[in-house]
Structure formats: C-alpha cells, structure tokens
Amino acid sequence: VQLQASGGGLVQAGGSLRLSCAVSGRIFSNYVMGWFRQAPGKEREFVASIRWGDGRTSYADSVKGRFNIFRNNAKNTVDLQMNSLKSEDTANYYCAARGDWSTAYEHWGRGTQVTVSS
C-alpha cells in the first residue's frame, strides 16, 4: 500500500482546505484510513479515520464539527475537508493505513503542510 497526501497550503483563519490521500496498492474492506498531524515541537496526533469497507468514521475532539473525512472510490482517495480552520490547525498532515485487527498504522505517506494564518 502506497499513500500520497496532497492539498496543503496557506489559508486564513476561518477558511477551508481539502486534503487528499491517493491510495495505490491493495486496500481491503477491513482497512482503516487515517489522517494525523504534527505541529513543530509537538507530538503527532490523530485527526480522523474512516473504515474503508463501511465508511465508519472517527474524529479527534479538536476537529469534530469542522473536519470531514470521506472516501472517493472513483479516484481511490481518502479526503479530509477542513472548515473553520484555526491557527492551531497548523501542522504537517499525514495519511496512514492499518488493518482493523491492529491498533498500529503500518503504512504512511509523506506529509503535506497546512498553515493557517490568524
């Protein structure tokens, strides 16, 4: 499984941005796709996830109601729509994948930088 994140950039606070994670290789219905982020000087943190087969989603409390994760089956991507962005959302965003039998994400893509100016 190979993952490639894109869509990062500079946006003003209150604005929106959509990240996309291109997925290549074989993904099974019991895979979980996740988005994580890491800000300078901070540990990497979970943002959102979606189960590939049934679309079940999970969000960090800090992004609930503002971010939406969804699959684009036609393009084989997992997208993260980010609305009402705040300066604290500034980070390098990564997409990752794991089987639902594991708690550890084993496949990671390169990050894409999101910078929110206040």
C-alpha beads as a LAMMPS data file, in Angstrom:
LAMMPS data file: protein, C-alpha beads

118 atoms
117 bonds

1 atom types
1 bond types

-500.0 500.0 xlo xhi
-500.0 500.0 ylo yhi
-500.0 500.0 zlo zhi

Masses

1 110.0

Atoms # bond

1 1 1 0.000 0.000 0.000
2 1 1 1.353 3.389 -1.012
3 1 1 -0.094 6.647 0.173
4 1 1 0.470 10.164 -1.111
5 1 1 -1.011 13.200 0.600
6 1 1 -1.621 16.472 -1.211
7 1 1 -3.639 19.649 -0.983
8 1 1 -1.852 21.517 1.771
9 1 1 -1.195 25.229 1.635
10 1 1 -1.612 28.586 3.298
11 1 1 -5.095 29.676 4.328
12 1 1 -6.522 32.391 6.545
13 1 1 -8.220 31.540 9.819
14 1 1 -11.847 30.685 9.222
15 1 1 -11.106 29.389 5.765
16 1 1 -11.287 25.907 4.283
17 1 1 -8.889 23.466 2.733
18 1 1 -9.261 19.969 1.344
19 1 1 -6.534 17.381 1.627
20 1 1 -6.435 14.275 -0.492
21 1 1 -4.659 10.987 0.092
22 1 1 -4.074 8.964 -3.058
23 1 1 -4.105 5.249 -2.344
24 1 1 -2.329 2.714 -4.519
25 1 1 -1.953 -0.990 -3.938
26 1 1 -4.487 -3.329 -2.484
27 1 1 -6.846 -1.999 0.154
28 1 1 -9.254 -4.387 1.810
29 1 1 -12.629 -3.540 3.258
30 1 1 -11.300 -4.048 6.776
31 1 1 -8.609 -1.415 6.379
32 1 1 -8.811 1.821 8.337
33 1 1 -7.523 5.007 6.711
34 1 1 -6.423 7.788 8.997
35 1 1 -5.249 11.366 8.961
36 1 1 -2.704 12.557 11.503
37 1 1 -0.893 15.832 12.032
38 1 1 2.251 17.047 13.673
39 1 1 2.967 20.642 14.593
40 1 1 6.504 21.905 15.289
41 1 1 7.649 20.885 18.735
42 1 1 4.612 18.680 19.304
43 1 1 3.898 15.001 19.029
44 1 1 1.969 13.565 16.144
45 1 1 -1.741 13.407 16.877
46 1 1 -4.738 11.640 15.450
47 1 1 -7.154 13.751 13.423
48 1 1 -9.701 11.454 11.789
49 1 1 -10.180 7.980 10.387
50 1 1 -12.528 6.078 8.121
51 1 1 -13.050 2.379 7.693
52 1 1 -12.659 1.575 4.015
53 1 1 -15.421 -1.003 3.821
54 1 1 -18.361 0.540 5.657
55 1 1 -17.312 4.184 5.866
56 1 1 -17.428 4.312 9.657
57 1 1 -15.650 7.457 10.831
58 1 1 -13.904 8.724 13.928
59 1 1 -12.674 12.220 14.801
60 1 1 -10.483 13.895 17.362
61 1 1 -12.495 16.159 19.642
62 1 1 -10.489 19.163 18.455
63 1 1 -11.800 18.815 14.887
64 1 1 -15.316 17.462 15.380
65 1 1 -17.871 19.535 13.547
66 1 1 -15.190 21.238 11.443
67 1 1 -13.439 18.424 9.583
68 1 1 -14.972 15.705 7.472
69 1 1 -13.212 12.563 6.234
70 1 1 -14.622 10.669 3.293
71 1 1 -13.716 8.196 0.583
72 1 1 -13.699 8.896 -3.106
73 1 1 -13.989 5.416 -4.548
74 1 1 -13.793 6.586 -8.142
75 1 1 -10.442 8.281 -7.550
76 1 1 -9.260 5.845 -4.861
77 1 1 -8.569 8.646 -2.430
78 1 1 -9.378 9.469 1.156
79 1 1 -10.074 13.166 1.519
80 1 1 -10.127 15.443 4.530
81 1 1 -12.320 18.508 4.191
82 1 1 -11.234 21.085 6.737
83 1 1 -13.526 24.017 7.508
84 1 1 -13.400 26.862 10.011
85 1 1 -9.664 26.489 10.229
86 1 1 -7.826 27.847 13.238
87 1 1 -4.195 28.770 13.750
88 1 1 -3.820 25.707 15.975
89 1 1 -4.615 23.513 12.968
90 1 1 -1.264 24.493 11.501
91 1 1 0.748 21.288 11.087
92 1 1 2.155 18.776 8.686
93 1 1 -0.667 16.383 7.817
94 1 1 -0.115 12.705 7.065
95 1 1 -2.357 9.938 5.825
96 1 1 -1.920 6.390 7.042
97 1 1 -3.489 2.944 6.798
98 1 1 -3.839 -0.095 9.033
99 1 1 -5.826 -3.281 9.200
100 1 1 -8.641 -3.169 11.712
101 1 1 -7.028 -6.105 13.529
102 1 1 -4.227 -3.782 14.585
103 1 1 -4.015 -0.558 16.557
104 1 1 -0.805 0.480 14.830
105 1 1 -0.823 2.221 11.494
106 1 1 1.675 0.417 9.315
107 1 1 1.505 2.379 6.074
108 1 1 2.341 6.069 5.963
109 1 1 2.542 8.677 3.258
110 1 1 4.612 11.822 3.155
111 1 1 3.052 14.800 4.798
112 1 1 1.512 17.898 3.348
113 1 1 1.916 21.216 5.147
114 1 1 -1.101 23.202 6.259
115 1 1 -0.509 26.719 7.545
116 1 1 -3.358 28.780 8.960
117 1 1 -2.666 32.472 9.352
118 1 1 -4.516 34.451 12.004

Bonds

1 1 1 2
2 1 2 3
3 1 3 4
4 1 4 5
5 1 5 6
6 1 6 7
7 1 7 8
8 1 8 9
9 1 9 10
10 1 10 11
11 1 11 12
12 1 12 13
13 1 13 14
14 1 14 15
15 1 15 16
16 1 16 17
17 1 17 18
18 1 18 19
19 1 19 20
20 1 20 21
21 1 21 22
22 1 22 23
23 1 23 24
24 1 24 25
25 1 25 26
26 1 26 27
27 1 27 28
28 1 28 29
29 1 29 30
30 1 30 31
31 1 31 32
32 1 32 33
33 1 33 34
34 1 34 35
35 1 35 36
36 1 36 37
37 1 37 38
38 1 38 39
39 1 39 40
40 1 40 41
41 1 41 42
42 1 42 43
43 1 43 44
44 1 44 45
45 1 45 46
46 1 46 47
47 1 47 48
48 1 48 49
49 1 49 50
50 1 50 51
51 1 51 52
52 1 52 53
53 1 53 54
54 1 54 55
55 1 55 56
56 1 56 57
57 1 57 58
58 1 58 59
59 1 59 60
60 1 60 61
61 1 61 62
62 1 62 63
63 1 63 64
64 1 64 65
65 1 65 66
66 1 66 67
67 1 67 68
68 1 68 69
69 1 69 70
70 1 70 71
71 1 71 72
72 1 72 73
73 1 73 74
74 1 74 75
75 1 75 76
76 1 76 77
77 1 77 78
78 1 78 79
79 1 79 80
80 1 80 81
81 1 81 82
82 1 82 83
83 1 83 84
84 1 84 85
85 1 85 86
86 1 86 87
87 1 87 88
88 1 88 89
89 1 89 90
90 1 90 91
91 1 91 92
92 1 92 93
93 1 93 94
94 1 94 95
95 1 95 96
96 1 96 97
97 1 97 98
98 1 98 99
99 1 99 100
100 1 100 101
101 1 101 102
102 1 102 103
103 1 103 104
104 1 104 105
105 1 105 106
106 1 106 107
107 1 107 108
108 1 108 109
109 1 109 110
110 1 110 111
111 1 111 112
112 1 112 113
113 1 113 114
114 1 114 115
115 1 115 116
116 1 116 117
117 1 117 118
